[in-house]
Amino acid sequence: MFIELDLQSETPIYAQLVDQIVEGIASGALKPGDPLPSIRNLSEDLGINLHTVNKAYNLLKQEGFLQVHRKKGVIVQPDGMPGVTEEFEEKLRQQLRSLAAAAAVRGMSEEAFAQESKSVYRDMIMNRGGEQR
C-alpha cells in the first residue's frame, strides 16, 4: 500500500491517512477483503506514532470502510461499502461550502469549480477501471 504523508501540511496526519485509504478504496487499489498493515507495522513504515494510525483505523472502522479482527487483522470492508447517509451528505455540503468559498474568493467561476469537481470525481472512477456504483 502506497501512502504519502505531508508532515508540513495543516491537515492532521490521521486525516491524511484516512483520506488516502478511502482514495485507495475508491480507486480500486484497495479491494474489499484486502488486508492492511497492522497498526504497529504501518506506524513504523510511515515513521509516525502508533496512536495516529490507531485513530485513523478507528475512524475508518466507525464509518464502515474497515473491519478489525483479532485474528485476521485490519481488512477493507468485505461486505460492501457504506452508503450515502444524511450525515455524509451534510459533511459533504460543509466541505464543499468551504471549498466553494475559497474558490470564489480567489476568483474561480462557478463553472470552473463545477468542472474541477467533476474532473476529480471522474478521475477516481476511471482509476477503478470504469466501475460505477
Residue, then its C-alpha position, 0 to 999 in steps of 0.5 A: m500500500f502506497i501512502e504519502l504523508d505531508l508532515q508540513s501540511e495543516t491537515p492532521i496526519y490521521a486525516q491524511l491517512v484516512d483520506q488516502i485509504v478511502e482514495g485507495i478504496a475508491s480507486g480500486a487499489l484497495k479491494p474489499g477483503d484486502p488486508l492492511p498493515s497492522i497498526r504497529n507495522l504501518s506506524e513504523d513504515l510511515g515513521i509516525n506514532l502508533h496512536t495516529v494510525n490507531k485513530a485513523y483505523n478507528l475512524l475508518k472502522q466507525e464509518g464502515f470502510l474497515q473491519v478489525h479482527r483479532k485474528k485476521g487483522v485490519i481488512v477493507q470492508p468485505d461486505g460492501m461499502p457504506g452508503v450515502t447517509e444524511e450525515f455524509e451528505e451534510k459533511l459533504r455540503q460543509q466541505l464543499r461550502s468551504l471549498a466553494a468559498a475559497a474558490a470564489v474568493r480567489g476568483m474561480s467561476e462557478e463553472a470552473f469549480a463545477q468542472e474541477s469537481k467533476s474532473v476529480y470525481r471522474d478521475m477516481i472512477m476511471n482509476r477503478g477501471g470504469e466501475q460505477r456504483 
